[in-house]
Amino acid sequence: MTPAEEIALLDQLSADVEAQVLAAYQRAMDLMRRGIPPRDAITRVMDSFTGEFADLMAASLSAVLQRSVGTESALAINIGPVSLSRKLYAEAQDVSNIVAGIVQRNVRGYQDARRLALDLFEGYGFREPDAEPLQINPDNPKLPKYLREILDPDPVRRKMATAFARLEVDNLSTPALRAAYSELLDAIDSIQGTVGRDELEKTLKTAFFERVRYFAERIARTEAHRAYSQREAQILLEDADIEYVQIRRSRTSTAPCICDLITGRDQYGLGRGVYPKKVAPNPPMHPFCRCVAVPRLDLTGRRQPAEDENADQYFLNRLSEPIAAKIIGSRDKLARVQAGESALAVHNAGSNPVYRIVNLEQAANAYSATGPR
C-alpha cells in the first residue's frame, strides 16, 4: 500500500466512522423519543455500536496489513493501557451518564419553571407595585439552578421570558391573574415540547454524536496508521538497499506538535527530517498523526555522519517561545530541552508507555514479534 493509498483509506475510514456514529445517534434519539430512559437508550445503542465499530476496524486493518484481521483481534488491540473493547465499554458508560444527566437537568429545569410560576401566582399580592419584573435569564441568581441551565439557548430564554411577563403585569384582577397563570403553564408545556425539545436534542447531539465521533475517529485513524507504519518499518528495515529514511509530515497538518521537530531538525547533517533508518522516529507520534517514513535511496552508500547532540536545541531556539513550547508540550518541557535533555526523552517521559515514540527498528521488531498492537 502506497502512502497515497493509505491516506485515501484513512479518509474513507473517517467518513465511515462518522456515518456509523450518526446512525447510532439517530437510533438513540429514536429510542428516547419512544420513552426509553436515556441511560438505557445509550447503553443499548453503544452495545450495538461496539460491534459495528470493531467490524470497521477489522476491515481497515485487513486492508492496511493485506491480511485478514478478525473482529475479535481488532477488539483486542491495545488503546493506551486497555483493549479496544474495554475502551469502548468505558466510553459507553461515560456517554450514557452524560446524556442521562443532561436530560434529567432539562426535565428538572421545567419542573422549576412550573414551581416558580406557582410561587409568583400565590405570592402575587405581596409584590410591590411597579417592582421590576423577574429577569428570566441564566445569569439571574434568584432563579433556581436547573431553570437557569435550560435558559442558556436564546430561543428558550426569549419564549420563557415572554410567558412569565404575562403574569407580572401590575393591577391584574383575580380572574386575569388566574388566566395568566394558566396561560403560563400552557406556555411552559409548549416550550418544553417544541423549541425546548429542539434545543435539548442539539445539546444531546453534541454530548453524544460529537464526542463519540471524535473518540472513535481518533482511535480508528491512529491505530490504522500505526499498523501501516509498523508494517512499513519492517519492510524498510529488511531492505538492505535502504540506509536512510526521511520523516515527512502530512500537508494537512497545521497545529504545532512534536512532528514539527522530528521532521524539521537536521540531527545527522543529512537534511531536515532525515535519519539512519534504524534510529528514525517511527510514526505515529501522537493521535491523528499522519507522518510517514519514506526511503532516501539517493543517500545510500553515504557514510553515516555523527549525530548532532544539539540539534533539538538549535531547531527550537530558532522559533518563538510560544511556538516552541507548543511543539515540545509546555514551557517547562521546553526549558528542560533547552537545558540539554533530549526532546524525545522529555516527550516520552510524559506520555503513556503505549504511545511513546519508538524508533523504526523497535517498531519493526515489535511488528515481527506480535503483529500490530
Sequence and secondary structure as in RCSB ss.txt:
>XXXX:A:sequence
MTPAEEIALLDQLSADVEAQVLAAYQRAMDLMRRGIPPRDAITRVMDSFTGEFADLMAASLSAVLQRSVGTESAL
AINIGPVSLSRKLYAEAQDVSNIVAGIVQRNVRGYQDARRLALDLFEGYGFREPDAEPLQINPDNPKLPKYLREI
LDPDPVRRKMATAFARLEVDNLSTPALRAAYSELLDAIDSIQGTVGRDELEKTLKTAFFERVRYFAERIARTEAH
RAYSQREAQILLEDADIEYVQIRRSRTSTAPCICDLITGRDQYGLGRGVYPKKVAPNPPMHPFCRCVAVPRLDLT
GRRQPAEDENADQYFLNRLSEPIAAKIIGSRDKLARVQAGESALAVHNAGSNPVYRIVNLEQAANAYSATGPR
>XXXX:A:secstr
  HHHHHHHHHHHHHHHHHHHHHHHHHHHHHHHTT  HHHHHHHHHHHHHHHHHHHHHHHHHHHHTS   HHHHH
HSEETTEEHHHHHHHHHHHHHHHHHHHHHHHHHHHHHHHHHHHHHHHTGGGS TT      STT TTS HHHHHH
T SHHHHHHHHHHHHTT  TT  HHHHHHHHHHHHHHHHHHHHTHHHHHHHHHHIIIIIIHHHHHHHHHHHHHHH
HHHHHHHHHHHHH TT  EEEEE  TT  S  HHHHHHH  SSSSSTTEEEGGGSB S SSTT   EEEE GGGT
T       TTHHHHHHHTS HHHHHHHHSSHHHHHHHHTT  HHHHHHHTS GGGS  BHHHHHHHHHHHS  
